[in-house]
Amino acid sequence: MMETLQVLRGSLLLLLVAGVCTEGYKPVIIVHGLFDGPKQFQTLSQYIRKVHPGTEVTTIDIYDDKASVAPLWVQVEDFREELISIMQKADDGVHVLCFSQGGVICRGLLSTIPNHNVHTFIALSSPLAGQYGATEYLKRIFPKYLKKTVYRACYNPVGQLISICDYWKDPHHIPLYLKHNNFLPLLDGEKPHKHMEAWRKNFLRIKKLVLVGGPDDGIITPWQSSLFGFYDSNENVVEMRNQEFYKKDNFGLKTLDDRGDMSVCVRAGVKHTNWHSNYTVFSSCIEKWLT
């Protein structure tokens, strides 16, 4: 009888410990990138659930595949509804893991949602500081344009209805970029607007910013854009801490850095479409931030 009671107590204790561990994991919300959707993130979702059993992982299933070329402010509006519906059920907050174009969308979300409860923002190989590269993605959208002439297609009202144009940053035509682009320059605070302080306050609600990228990505150009670096007018890369938006702390990036709430993870040898399925990337750059 005593042995039976001891076994029951032991089993109950294990169940209680398991319950505490499971409840300790915040929900993870994945925002996909250009020309992909939830199916591309099944492996990553499995990684998360394996190391953190019981974690609620949701890849938001809107603007998938070809629909991902929709203008980013339109996408932000609809992603906002999905994100808020999950956040409202998570008293302890959530983590967002945003891939490629999804990272830029998440910047829009975190800047414009007051009182959000996002704990960690992981930007996985995202063109956070802009994009300027002749890649296969560009050719699918603008097959007749060269990299140096894409600005003609993007920097006008019609071009701004195409997602990639909302973060296409031609370093040789910055005045046109600032004049006609109504997405990324607003988030960066390079175009002053009445919501700047509110957006900065919203963005700074996150507790951790994790930047992941690498030199062999092949799509994000320059690859340092995934770390908030970008080209100058001579196409030399200016790293994050020398960017004007960082030095002026336009949207809170320097504050996050000064708080010690920024982590940078650079991994070589990873192609763009492999970031979310590479277990080494997951275990060394992502896993520890999803508790």
N, C-alpha and C positions, 0 to 999 in steps of 0.2 A: 504493500500500500504506500509506504513512504517513498519507495523508488518511483512509483507511478506519479506521485505528487511532484517529485523532483523533476521528472521528465516533463510534466505539464508546465511547471514553473519555468523551466529552461526554454520550452517551446514558446511560451507566452512572452518571455523576455526577448527572444529573437524576433518575434513578430512586432513587438513594440519598437525595437531598434530599427528594424526594416522600415516601419511606418514613419519614424522620425526622419530617416535618411531620404525616403521617397518624398515626403512633404517638404523637405529642405531644398529641393531643386525647383528653381523658378521656371515657368514656361519659356520655351524658346520659339521665337517667331522668325521664320526665314522669308526674306524678300528676294525673289529671283532676279536675274539680269535680262539682258537683251537676247531675244530669240530662244528663251528657255522657259521652263515652268516647273511645277512640282516633281515631275518624274525624274528630272536631273538631280534632285536632292534626296532621293530615297536612300542612297548609301550614307550620306552625311547624317540623315535622321537616324539611321540604324546605329551609326557610331555613337551618337549622343545617348540613345536609349540603352545601349550596351554598357557604357561606363557610368551612366547616371540613370539607373532603372526607375521607371515610373515618370520620367520627365515628359511633360506634354509638349510635343514638337509639332508646329503647324507651319507648313509652307503655304503662304497665301496664294490662292488659286484664282488670280485674275490677271488680265493683260499677259497671257501666256503666248509664247512663240511669236508669230507675226504681229499680234496685237500689242506687243511690247514697244512698238514704234510710236505709239500714241504720245501726245505732248505730255511732258512730265508733270505739269501742274494738274492736269486732268487725272493722271495716274495717282498723284499724291492725294487728291480728294477721295478717291475710291479706296486706296490702301489705308487711308486714315480711318474710314469706317470699320474696316476689318480689324485694324490694330486696336482701336478703342474697344471693340466688342470683346476682345481677348483680355485687354488690360483691366477692364471693369470687373472681371472675375478673378483677378490675381492680386490679392491684398498685399502680398510681399513684393510685387513688381515682376517685370519680365526682362528677358534678354532679347535683343534683336541681332540677327546675323544676316548681313546684307551683302549679296554678291554682285560684283561688276556694276552695271547700271543701277542695280538695287541699292547700292551704297549711296548713290546720289539721291535716289528717291528717299532713302531713310534720312538723309540730311534734311530734306524738305519736311518730312514728317516730324522729326525731333525739333525742328525750328518753329513749326507752326501749331503744335499741339500743346496748349497750356496744361500744366499740372499732369503731364504724362508720368508714368511710373517705370520708365525704362531704366534698368540698372546698368547694363552693359551694352554698348553699341560696338559690334564687331564688323568692320568693313573689310571684306575679303576680296582682294584684288579689284578695287573700285577706282574709277577715274575721278577721285574726289576733288582734284584741282583742275580738272578738265582733260580733254582728249585732243591729240593732234597727231594722227598716224594713219598711214595707208595700209589698212588691215582688211581682212576678208569681210568683216562686218561692214566696213565702210563701203566696200564694193557691192555688197548686197543691197544697200540702200541707195547709193549714188554710183551706179556702174559706169557712168559717162564722165565722172569728175575725177580729177587728180587731187591729191591732198592739198596742194597749194591753191586750188580753185574752189574747194568746197565752201569756203566762206561766202561765195556768191549765192549758193543755194540756201545757206543757213541763216545769214544775217538779213532777214526780211520777215514780214509777218507770216508768209506761207511756210517758210523754212522752220519757223518756231513751232510749227504744228508737228514736227518730227522729233522724236525723243533725243536722238543723238545730237541734233542741232542745239539742244538746250544746254549741252555741256561741251560743245565743240569750241575750242579756244585756240584760234589761230594767232600765234605770237607775233605775226607780221601785220596783223590788222586789229590790234587791241582797241583802237577808238571805235571801229565798227562793231566789234564784239560787245563793248560796253553800251553802245547806243541801241543795238537791236536785240541782244540776248536778254530775255526777261526771266531767266531762271538762276543759273549759277552765279552771275555777278551779284544778284540780290542776296543769295545765301552767303556769299563771301563778304558782303558789305562793301563791295567795290562800286555799287550804284546806291548811293544813300536813299533811304526810304523811311517812312514813318514807323515801320514795324521793327526797325533794327534792334532796338533795345529789348523789346519783348521777345523777339526771336532768339537773341543772345541769352536771355534769361531762361527761356525754354530749353535751349540746347544744353546749357550748363546744369540741367537737372540730372543728366546722366552721371553715374558714379565712376564709369570706366569707359575709355575709348581705346579700342584695340585695332591697330592698323596692320594688315597683312598683305604682303606683295613680294615680288621678286624680279630679278633681271632677265629671266628667260620666259616671261609671261607670253610675249608675242602679240598681245592685243592692246593692253593698256599702254598708251604712248604719251609721254615717256612713262616708263614703268614706275618711276618715282611719284607719279600722280597718286598712286595708291597710298603714299605716305605724305600727301599734301605738298609734294615738290612739283615744279613745272619749269618749262622753257622760258628763257628770256628772249629778246628779239633776235639773238644770234643762235638760238636753239641750243644754248648751254643750259643745263639743268640747275635751277636755283632751289636748294633744299628748303624744307618747310620753315625752319627757323629764320630764314632770310627772306621769306615772302612778306610782302607788305601787310597782307591780311592777318598774318601771325603777329608781326611786330606791333601792329595797331590793335591787336586783339579784337578785331571787328565782330567775330561771332563766338569768342570764348575759347579758341584753340590754345592760346598762350596760357590762359587761366587754368585750363585742364592740365597742361604740361607742368605749370608751376605747382599745381596741387599734387603732382605725382600720380595723376589719374590717366596717364596715357602710356600705352604699351605698343612697341613697334616690333614686328616679327618679320624678318626678311628670310626667304628661302629660295635658293637657286635651284635650277633644274625642274621647275614646275611650269607646265604650259597652262594657258588661261583656263581651258575647259576641264583641267584636272584638279584645280584647287579644292573643290568641294568633295572629291572622292579620294584624295591622297591622305592616307591614315597618318603619315608622319607629320603633315601639316596640321591635321586635327589634334594629334596628341601633344605636339610641341607649341602650337600657336593658339589653339581654341579651347581645348578641353577644360583647362583650369579656370577659365573665366565663366563657365556655365553652371556654377553651383548655386 
